[in-house]
């Protein structure tokens, strides 16, 4: 589970990934959550890991924007 903004709600990592890919935008907080999930070596599925890498790749090539 991933806490979003000031503990208002809890979403799964998979839901967060799907929302980011659909919106083609990521907030700085969401970026931090995904980075932390990768670095903390959480029990990520191969699919979640691939999707997170896809998000990071899209940020690097400018297809996904970081903003509020």
PyMOL Python script that loads the backbone (N, CA, C, O; Angstrom):
from pymol import cmd

cmd.read_pdbstr("""\
ATOM      1  N   UNK A   1       0.830  -1.183   0.000  1.00  0.00           N
ATOM      2  CA  UNK A   1       0.000   0.000   0.000  1.00  0.00           C
ATOM      3  C   UNK A   1       0.876   1.248   0.000  1.00  0.00           C
ATOM      4  O   UNK A   1       1.978   1.256   0.548  1.00  0.00           O
ATOM      5  N   UNK A   2       0.364   2.288  -0.620  1.00  0.00           N
ATOM      6  CA  UNK A   2       1.087   3.545  -0.719  1.00  0.00           C
ATOM      7  C   UNK A   2       0.202   4.641  -0.152  1.00  0.00           C
ATOM      8  O   UNK A   2      -0.954   4.782  -0.551  1.00  0.00           O
ATOM      9  N   UNK A   3       0.741   5.414   0.773  1.00  0.00           N
ATOM     10  CA  UNK A   3      -0.015   6.553   1.302  1.00  0.00           C
ATOM     11  C   UNK A   3       0.125   7.700   0.325  1.00  0.00           C
ATOM     12  O   UNK A   3       1.212   7.971  -0.183  1.00  0.00           O
ATOM     13  N   UNK A   4      -0.971   8.365   0.071  1.00  0.00           N
ATOM     14  CA  UNK A   4      -0.938   9.525  -0.799  1.00  0.00           C
ATOM     15  C   UNK A   4      -1.202  10.763   0.028  1.00  0.00           C
ATOM     16  O   UNK A   4      -1.938  10.711   1.014  1.00  0.00           O
ATOM     17  N   UNK A   5      -0.612  11.869  -0.363  1.00  0.00           N
ATOM     18  CA  UNK A   5      -0.741  13.160   0.281  1.00  0.00           C
ATOM     19  C   UNK A   5      -1.279  13.176   1.697  1.00  0.00           C
ATOM     20  O   UNK A   5      -2.420  12.758   1.895  1.00  0.00           O
ATOM     21  N   UNK A   6      -0.580  13.602   2.636  1.00  0.00           N
ATOM     22  CA  UNK A   6      -0.942  13.808   4.028  1.00  0.00           C
ATOM     23  C   UNK A   6      -1.834  12.717   4.607  1.00  0.00           C
ATOM     24  O   UNK A   6      -2.680  13.010   5.452  1.00  0.00           O
ATOM     25  N   UNK A   7      -1.670  11.475   4.178  1.00  0.00           N
ATOM     26  CA  UNK A   7      -2.397  10.363   4.754  1.00  0.00           C
ATOM     27  C   UNK A   7      -3.885  10.345   4.445  1.00  0.00           C
ATOM     28  O   UNK A   7      -4.641   9.658   5.131  1.00  0.00           O
ATOM     29  N   UNK A   8      -4.325  11.081   3.430  1.00  0.00           N
ATOM     30  CA  UNK A   8      -5.744  11.172   3.119  1.00  0.00           C
ATOM     31  C   UNK A   8      -6.322   9.832   2.679  1.00  0.00           C
ATOM     32  O   UNK A   8      -7.405   9.452   3.125  1.00  0.00           O
ATOM     33  N   UNK A   9      -5.626   9.123   1.825  1.00  0.00           N
ATOM     34  CA  UNK A   9      -6.138   7.843   1.355  1.00  0.00           C
ATOM     35  C   UNK A   9      -4.969   6.913   1.080  1.00  0.00           C
ATOM     36  O   UNK A   9      -3.814   7.329   0.993  1.00  0.00           O
ATOM     37  N   UNK A  10      -5.308   5.654   0.949  1.00  0.00           N
ATOM     38  CA  UNK A  10      -4.291   4.664   0.680  1.00  0.00           C
ATOM     39  C   UNK A  10      -4.658   3.944  -0.609  1.00  0.00           C
ATOM     40  O   UNK A  10      -5.782   3.469  -0.769  1.00  0.00           O
ATOM     41  N   UNK A  11      -3.700   3.868  -1.526  1.00  0.00           N
ATOM     42  CA  UNK A  11      -3.913   3.160  -2.785  1.00  0.00           C
ATOM     43  C   UNK A  11      -2.810   2.135  -2.945  1.00  0.00           C
ATOM     44  O   UNK A  11      -1.739   2.258  -2.351  1.00  0.00           O
ATOM     45  N   UNK A  12      -3.078   1.134  -3.744  1.00  0.00           N
ATOM     46  CA  UNK A  12      -2.038   0.155  -4.006  1.00  0.00           C
ATOM     47  C   UNK A  12      -1.040   0.744  -4.991  1.00  0.00           C
ATOM     48  O   UNK A  12      -1.342   1.693  -5.715  1.00  0.00           O
ATOM     49  N   UNK A  13       0.129   0.176  -5.005  1.00  0.00           N
ATOM     50  CA  UNK A  13       1.160   0.617  -5.940  1.00  0.00           C
ATOM     51  C   UNK A  13       0.664   0.450  -7.372  1.00  0.00           C
ATOM     52  O   UNK A  13       0.898   1.307  -8.224  1.00  0.00           O
ATOM     53  N   UNK A  14      -0.019  -0.653  -7.627  1.00  0.00           N
ATOM     54  CA  UNK A  14      -0.546  -0.909  -8.971  1.00  0.00           C
ATOM     55  C   UNK A  14      -1.532   0.189  -9.384  1.00  0.00           C
ATOM     56  O   UNK A  14      -1.497   0.648 -10.526  1.00  0.00           O
ATOM     57  N   UNK A  15      -2.411   0.613  -8.471  1.00  0.00           N
ATOM     58  CA  UNK A  15      -3.366   1.680  -8.772  1.00  0.00           C
ATOM     59  C   UNK A  15      -2.644   2.994  -9.059  1.00  0.00           C
ATOM     60  O   UNK A  15      -3.037   3.740  -9.957  1.00  0.00           O
ATOM     61  N   UNK A  16      -1.597   3.273  -8.301  1.00  0.00           N
ATOM     62  CA  UNK A  16      -0.813   4.486  -8.508  1.00  0.00           C
ATOM     63  C   UNK A  16      -0.167   4.479  -9.887  1.00  0.00           C
ATOM     64  O   UNK A  16      -0.207   5.479 -10.603  1.00  0.00           O
ATOM     65  N   UNK A  17       0.425   3.355 -10.254  1.00  0.00           N
ATOM     66  CA  UNK A  17       1.066   3.222 -11.563  1.00  0.00           C
ATOM     67  C   UNK A  17       0.049   3.431 -12.679  1.00  0.00           C
ATOM     68  O   UNK A  17       0.315   4.163 -13.632  1.00  0.00           O
ATOM     69  N   UNK A  18      -1.109   2.797 -12.567  1.00  0.00           N
ATOM     70  CA  UNK A  18      -2.153   2.929 -13.589  1.00  0.00           C
ATOM     71  C   UNK A  18      -2.617   4.373 -13.726  1.00  0.00           C
ATOM     72  O   UNK A  18      -2.831   4.849 -14.841  1.00  0.00           O
ATOM     73  N   UNK A  19      -2.777   5.081 -12.600  1.00  0.00           N
ATOM     74  CA  UNK A  19      -3.217   6.468 -12.648  1.00  0.00           C
ATOM     75  C   UNK A  19      -2.192   7.356 -13.345  1.00  0.00           C
ATOM     76  O   UNK A  19      -2.547   8.218 -14.148  1.00  0.00           O
ATOM     77  N   UNK A  20      -0.923   7.138 -13.030  1.00  0.00           N
ATOM     78  CA  UNK A  20       0.152   7.931 -13.627  1.00  0.00           C
ATOM     79  C   UNK A  20       0.206   7.707 -15.133  1.00  0.00           C
ATOM     80  O   UNK A  20       0.299   8.665 -15.901  1.00  0.00           O
ATOM     81  N   UNK A  21       0.147   6.454 -15.556  1.00  0.00           N
ATOM     82  CA  UNK A  21       0.217   6.151 -16.984  1.00  0.00           C
ATOM     83  C   UNK A  21      -0.989   6.707 -17.736  1.00  0.00           C
ATOM     84  O   UNK A  21      -0.849   7.172 -18.867  1.00  0.00           O
ATOM     85  N   UNK A  22      -2.164   6.665 -17.126  1.00  0.00           N
ATOM     86  CA  UNK A  22      -3.369   7.184 -17.774  1.00  0.00           C
ATOM     87  C   UNK A  22      -3.331   8.706 -17.882  1.00  0.00           C
ATOM     88  O   UNK A  22      -3.738   9.269 -18.898  1.00  0.00           O
ATOM     89  N   UNK A  23      -2.842   9.373 -16.836  1.00  0.00           N
ATOM     90  CA  UNK A  23      -2.823  10.839 -16.799  1.00  0.00           C
ATOM     91  C   UNK A  23      -1.645  11.434 -17.561  1.00  0.00           C
ATOM     92  O   UNK A  23      -1.663  12.614 -17.910  1.00  0.00           O
ATOM     93  N   UNK A  24      -0.624  10.625 -17.822  1.00  0.00           N
ATOM     94  CA  UNK A  24       0.612  11.089 -18.461  1.00  0.00           C
ATOM     95  C   UNK A  24       1.245  12.237 -17.684  1.00  0.00           C
ATOM     96  O   UNK A  24       1.873  13.124 -18.263  1.00  0.00           O
ATOM     97  N   UNK A  25       1.071  12.206 -16.370  1.00  0.00           N
ATOM     98  CA  UNK A  25       1.649  13.213 -15.482  1.00  0.00           C
ATOM     99  C   UNK A  25       1.861  12.576 -14.117  1.00  0.00           C
ATOM    100  O   UNK A  25       1.094  11.710 -13.695  1.00  0.00           O
ATOM    101  N   UNK A  26       2.908  13.016 -13.435  1.00  0.00           N
ATOM    102  CA  UNK A  26       3.240  12.484 -12.120  1.00  0.00           C
ATOM    103  C   UNK A  26       3.584  13.643 -11.204  1.00  0.00           C
ATOM    104  O   UNK A  26       4.249  14.592 -11.620  1.00  0.00           O
ATOM    105  N   UNK A  27       3.137  13.571  -9.967  1.00  0.00           N
ATOM    106  CA  UNK A  27       3.485  14.621  -9.007  1.00  0.00           C
ATOM    107  C   UNK A  27       4.855  14.299  -8.411  1.00  0.00           C
ATOM    108  O   UNK A  27       5.296  13.150  -8.451  1.00  0.00           O
ATOM    109  N   UNK A  28       5.520  15.301  -7.864  1.00  0.00           N
ATOM    110  CA  UNK A  28       6.798  15.022  -7.200  1.00  0.00           C
ATOM    111  C   UNK A  28       6.654  13.991  -6.078  1.00  0.00           C
ATOM    112  O   UNK A  28       7.552  13.175  -5.869  1.00  0.00           O
ATOM    113  N   UNK A  29       5.539  14.023  -5.360  1.00  0.00           N
ATOM    114  CA  UNK A  29       5.315  13.066  -4.277  1.00  0.00           C
ATOM    115  C   UNK A  29       5.178  11.641  -4.822  1.00  0.00           C
ATOM    116  O   UNK A  29       5.713  10.698  -4.240  1.00  0.00           O
ATOM    117  N   UNK A  30       4.467  11.490  -5.931  1.00  0.00           N
ATOM    118  CA  UNK A  30       4.313  10.165  -6.544  1.00  0.00           C
ATOM    119  C   UNK A  30       5.652   9.656  -7.059  1.00  0.00           C
ATOM    120  O   UNK A  30       5.962   8.470  -6.943  1.00  0.00           O
ATOM    121  N   UNK A  31       6.449  10.567  -7.633  1.00  0.00           N
ATOM    122  CA  UNK A  31       7.780  10.190  -8.112  1.00  0.00           C
ATOM    123  C   UNK A  31       8.616   9.668  -6.951  1.00  0.00           C
ATOM    124  O   UNK A  31       9.309   8.659  -7.079  1.00  0.00           O
ATOM    125  N   UNK A  32       8.548  10.359  -5.820  1.00  0.00           N
ATOM    126  CA  UNK A  32       9.275   9.932  -4.629  1.00  0.00           C
ATOM    127  C   UNK A  32       8.783   8.569  -4.141  1.00  0.00           C
ATOM    128  O   UNK A  32       9.588   7.729  -3.738  1.00  0.00           O
ATOM    129  N   UNK A  33       7.477   8.346  -4.174  1.00  0.00           N
ATOM    130  CA  UNK A  33       6.913   7.064  -3.745  1.00  0.00           C
ATOM    131  C   UNK A  33       7.415   5.919  -4.623  1.00  0.00           C
ATOM    132  O   UNK A  33       7.773   4.856  -4.117  1.00  0.00           O
ATOM    133  N   UNK A  34       7.441   6.139  -5.941  1.00  0.00           N
ATOM    134  CA  UNK A  34       7.913   5.089  -6.849  1.00  0.00           C
ATOM    135  C   UNK A  34       9.409   4.844  -6.666  1.00  0.00           C
ATOM    136  O   UNK A  34       9.860   3.699  -6.655  1.00  0.00           O
ATOM    137  N   UNK A  35      10.172   5.924  -6.522  1.00  0.00           N
ATOM    138  CA  UNK A  35      11.610   5.791  -6.300  1.00  0.00           C
ATOM    139  C   UNK A  35      11.876   5.034  -5.007  1.00  0.00           C
ATOM    140  O   UNK A  35      12.724   4.142  -4.966  1.00  0.00           O
ATOM    141  N   UNK A  36      11.154   5.389  -3.957  1.00  0.00           N
ATOM    142  CA  UNK A  36      11.322   4.713  -2.667  1.00  0.00           C
ATOM    143  C   UNK A  36      10.960   3.238  -2.760  1.00  0.00           C
ATOM    144  O   UNK A  36      11.636   2.392  -2.174  1.00  0.00           O
ATOM    145  N   UNK A  37       9.905   2.928  -3.487  1.00  0.00           N
ATOM    146  CA  UNK A  37       9.490   1.528  -3.642  1.00  0.00           C
ATOM    147  C   UNK A  37      10.585   0.718  -4.322  1.00  0.00           C
ATOM    148  O   UNK A  37      10.861  -0.415  -3.929  1.00  0.00           O
ATOM    149  N   UNK A  38      11.209   1.299  -5.342  1.00  0.00           N
ATOM    150  CA  UNK A  38      12.277   0.588  -6.056  1.00  0.00           C
ATOM    151  C   UNK A  38      13.511   0.434  -5.167  1.00  0.00           C
ATOM    152  O   UNK A  38      14.098  -0.646  -5.104  1.00  0.00           O
ATOM    153  N   UNK A  39      13.902   1.501  -4.487  1.00  0.00           N
ATOM    154  CA  UNK A  39      15.125   1.470  -3.689  1.00  0.00           C
ATOM    155  C   UNK A  39      14.974   0.676  -2.399  1.00  0.00           C
ATOM    156  O   UNK A  39      15.951   0.121  -1.898  1.00  0.00           O
ATOM    157  N   UNK A  40      13.766   0.615  -1.859  1.00  0.00           N
ATOM    158  CA  UNK A  40      13.530  -0.116  -0.614  1.00  0.00           C
ATOM    159  C   UNK A  40      13.432  -1.613  -0.864  1.00  0.00           C
ATOM    160  O   UNK A  40      13.275  -2.395   0.074  1.00  0.00           O
ATOM    161  N   UNK A  41      13.524  -2.007  -2.117  1.00  0.00           N
ATOM    162  CA  UNK A  41      13.444  -3.417  -2.498  1.00  0.00           C
ATOM    163  C   UNK A  41      12.180  -4.059  -1.931  1.00  0.00           C
ATOM    164  O   UNK A  41      12.198  -5.172  -1.406  1.00  0.00           O
ATOM    165  N   UNK A  42      11.075  -3.306  -2.057  1.00  0.00           N
ATOM    166  CA  UNK A  42       9.786  -3.857  -1.638  1.00  0.00           C
ATOM    167  C   UNK A  42       9.488  -5.085  -2.476  1.00  0.00           C
ATOM    168  O   UNK A  42      10.113  -5.304  -3.514  1.00  0.00           O
ATOM    169  N   UNK A  43       8.557  -5.865  -2.039  1.00  0.00           N
ATOM    170  CA  UNK A  43       8.185  -7.055  -2.787  1.00  0.00           C
ATOM    171  C   UNK A  43       7.351  -6.629  -3.991  1.00  0.00           C
ATOM    172  O   UNK A  43       6.124  -6.723  -3.975  1.00  0.00           O
ATOM    173  N   UNK A  44       8.030  -6.162  -5.028  1.00  0.00           N
ATOM    174  CA  UNK A  44       7.365  -5.738  -6.250  1.00  0.00           C
ATOM    175  C   UNK A  44       7.258  -6.919  -7.201  1.00  0.00           C
ATOM    176  O   UNK A  44       8.157  -7.755  -7.286  1.00  0.00           O
ATOM    177  N   UNK A  45       6.148  -6.968  -7.907  1.00  0.00           N
ATOM    178  CA  UNK A  45       6.038  -7.987  -8.944  1.00  0.00           C
ATOM    179  C   UNK A  45       6.907  -7.549 -10.118  1.00  0.00           C
ATOM    180  O   UNK A  45       7.259  -6.375 -10.236  1.00  0.00           O
ATOM    181  N   UNK A  46       7.247  -8.487 -10.973  1.00  0.00           N
ATOM    182  CA  UNK A  46       8.021  -8.138 -12.167  1.00  0.00           C
ATOM    183  C   UNK A  46       7.266  -7.119 -13.007  1.00  0.00           C
ATOM    184  O   UNK A  46       7.870  -6.209 -13.576  1.00  0.00           O
ATOM    185  N   UNK A  47       5.946  -7.269 -13.088  1.00  0.00           N
ATOM    186  CA  UNK A  47       5.131  -6.338 -13.870  1.00  0.00           C
ATOM    187  C   UNK A  47       5.168  -4.936 -13.270  1.00  0.00           C
ATOM    188  O   UNK A  47       5.322  -3.962 -14.008  1.00  0.00           O
ATOM    189  N   UNK A  48       5.031  -4.810 -11.954  1.00  0.00           N
ATOM    190  CA  UNK A  48       5.101  -3.491 -11.317  1.00  0.00           C
ATOM    191  C   UNK A  48       6.472  -2.862 -11.541  1.00  0.00           C
ATOM    192  O   UNK A  48       6.565  -1.667 -11.823  1.00  0.00           O
ATOM    193  N   UNK A  49       7.524  -3.645 -11.421  1.00  0.00           N
ATOM    194  CA  UNK A  49       8.884  -3.143 -11.639  1.00  0.00           C
ATOM    195  C   UNK A  49       9.047  -2.649 -13.085  1.00  0.00           C
ATOM    196  O   UNK A  49       9.645  -1.600 -13.323  1.00  0.00           O
ATOM    197  N   UNK A  50       8.514  -3.407 -14.037  1.00  0.00           N
ATOM    198  CA  UNK A  50       8.576  -2.990 -15.450  1.00  0.00           C
ATOM    199  C   UNK A  50       7.805  -1.691 -15.667  1.00  0.00           C
ATOM    200  O   UNK A  50       8.267  -0.798 -16.377  1.00  0.00           O
ATOM    201  N   UNK A  51       6.623  -1.590 -15.050  1.00  0.00           N
ATOM    202  CA  UNK A  51       5.804  -0.391 -15.221  1.00  0.00           C
ATOM    203  C   UNK A  51       6.478   0.836 -14.599  1.00  0.00           C
ATOM    204  O   UNK A  51       6.435   1.924 -15.173  1.00  0.00           O
ATOM    205  N   UNK A  52       7.094   0.665 -13.441  1.00  0.00           N
ATOM    206  CA  UNK A  52       7.816   1.775 -12.811  1.00  0.00           C
ATOM    207  C   UNK A  52       8.984   2.200 -13.693  1.00  0.00           C
ATOM    208  O   UNK A  52       9.209   3.396 -13.883  1.00  0.00           O
ATOM    209  N   UNK A  53       9.723   1.249 -14.229  1.00  0.00           N
ATOM    210  CA  UNK A  53      10.819   1.584 -15.143  1.00  0.00           C
ATOM    211  C   UNK A  53      10.294   2.288 -16.385  1.00  0.00           C
ATOM    212  O   UNK A  53      10.937   3.203 -16.899  1.00  0.00           O
ATOM    213  N   UNK A  54       9.133   1.870 -16.868  1.00  0.00           N
ATOM    214  CA  UNK A  54       8.506   2.522 -18.024  1.00  0.00           C
ATOM    215  C   UNK A  54       8.191   3.981 -17.695  1.00  0.00           C
ATOM    216  O   UNK A  54       8.420   4.869 -18.517  1.00  0.00           O
ATOM    217  N   UNK A  55       7.668   4.227 -16.494  1.00  0.00           N
ATOM    218  CA  UNK A  55       7.372   5.596 -16.065  1.00  0.00           C
ATOM    219  C   UNK A  55       8.653   6.425 -16.029  1.00  0.00           C
ATOM    220  O   UNK A  55       8.676   7.544 -16.543  1.00  0.00           O
ATOM    221  N   UNK A  56       9.715   5.894 -15.431  1.00  0.00           N
ATOM    222  CA  UNK A  56      10.980   6.625 -15.361  1.00  0.00           C
ATOM    223  C   UNK A  56      11.547   6.885 -16.762  1.00  0.00           C
ATOM    224  O   UNK A  56      12.082   7.964 -17.019  1.00  0.00           O
ATOM    225  N   UNK A  57      11.437   5.917 -17.660  1.00  0.00           N
ATOM    226  CA  UNK A  57      11.891   6.105 -19.041  1.00  0.00           C
ATOM    227  C   UNK A  57      11.102   7.221 -19.720  1.00  0.00           C
ATOM    228  O   UNK A  57      11.680   8.053 -20.418  1.00  0.00           O
ATOM    229  N   UNK A  58       9.782   7.241 -19.517  1.00  0.00           N
ATOM    230  CA  UNK A  58       8.953   8.264 -20.147  1.00  0.00           C
ATOM    231  C   UNK A  58       9.250   9.656 -19.591  1.00  0.00           C
ATOM    232  O   UNK A  58       9.144  10.648 -20.313  1.00  0.00           O
ATOM    233  N   UNK A  59       9.617   9.734 -18.327  1.00  0.00           N
ATOM    234  CA  UNK A  59      10.035  11.025 -17.757  1.00  0.00           C
ATOM    235  C   UNK A  59      11.313  11.492 -18.452  1.00  0.00           C
ATOM    236  O   UNK A  59      11.429  12.658 -18.829  1.00  0.00           O
ATOM    237  N   UNK A  60      12.270  10.579 -18.619  1.00  0.00           N
ATOM    238  CA  UNK A  60      13.559  10.946 -19.222  1.00  0.00           C
ATOM    239  C   UNK A  60      13.413  11.446 -20.650  1.00  0.00           C
ATOM    240  O   UNK A  60      14.129  12.360 -21.058  1.00  0.00           O
ATOM    241  N   UNK A  61      12.495  10.859 -21.420  1.00  0.00           N
ATOM    242  CA  UNK A  61      12.358  11.277 -22.817  1.00  0.00           C
ATOM    243  C   UNK A  61      11.323  12.385 -22.997  1.00  0.00           C
ATOM    244  O   UNK A  61      11.062  12.818 -24.120  1.00  0.00           O
ATOM    245  N   UNK A  62      10.731  12.846 -21.887  1.00  0.00           N
ATOM    246  CA  UNK A  62       9.824  13.982 -21.946  1.00  0.00           C
ATOM    247  C   UNK A  62       8.380  13.656 -22.269  1.00  0.00           C
ATOM    248  O   UNK A  62       7.593  14.570 -22.517  1.00  0.00           O
ATOM    249  N   UNK A  63       8.008  12.402 -22.276  1.00  0.00           N
ATOM    250  CA  UNK A  63       6.621  12.027 -22.565  1.00  0.00           C
ATOM    251  C   UNK A  63       5.733  12.080 -21.331  1.00  0.00           C
ATOM    252  O   UNK A  63       4.507  12.114 -21.441  1.00  0.00           O
ATOM    253  N   UNK A  64       6.342  12.087 -20.174  1.00  0.00           N
ATOM    254  CA  UNK A  64       5.598  12.143 -18.916  1.00  0.00           C
ATOM    255  C   UNK A  64       6.123  13.349 -18.153  1.00  0.00           C
ATOM    256  O   UNK A  64       7.330  13.493 -17.957  1.00  0.00           O
ATOM    257  N   UNK A  65       5.225  14.202 -17.731  1.00  0.00           N
ATOM    258  CA  UNK A  65       5.604  15.442 -17.057  1.00  0.00           C
ATOM    259  C   UNK A  65       5.507  15.300 -15.546  1.00  0.00           C
ATOM    260  O   UNK A  65       4.608  14.637 -15.027  1.00  0.00           O
ATOM    261  N   UNK A  66       6.443  15.930 -14.851  1.00  0.00           N
ATOM    262  CA  UNK A  66       6.386  15.997 -13.394  1.00  0.00           C
ATOM    263  C   UNK A  66       5.791  17.349 -13.032  1.00  0.00           C
ATOM    264  O   UNK A  66       6.322  18.389 -13.420  1.00  0.00           O
ATOM    265  N   UNK A  67       4.709  17.335 -12.302  1.00  0.00           N
ATOM    266  CA  UNK A  67       4.061  18.575 -11.893  1.00  0.00           C
ATOM    267  C   UNK A  67       2.970  18.295 -10.892  1.00  0.00           C
ATOM    268  O   UNK A  67       2.673  17.140 -10.586  1.00  0.00           O
ATOM    269  N   UNK A  68       2.376  19.347 -10.385  1.00  0.00           N
ATOM    270  CA  UNK A  68       1.309  19.184  -9.387  1.00  0.00           C
ATOM    271  C   UNK A  68      -0.033  19.111 -10.025  1.00  0.00           C
ATOM    272  O   UNK A  68      -1.040  18.974  -9.331  1.00  0.00           O
TER     273      UNK A  68
END
""", "prot")
cmd.dss("prot")
cmd.show_as("cartoon", "prot")
cmd.util.cbc("prot")
cmd.orient("prot")
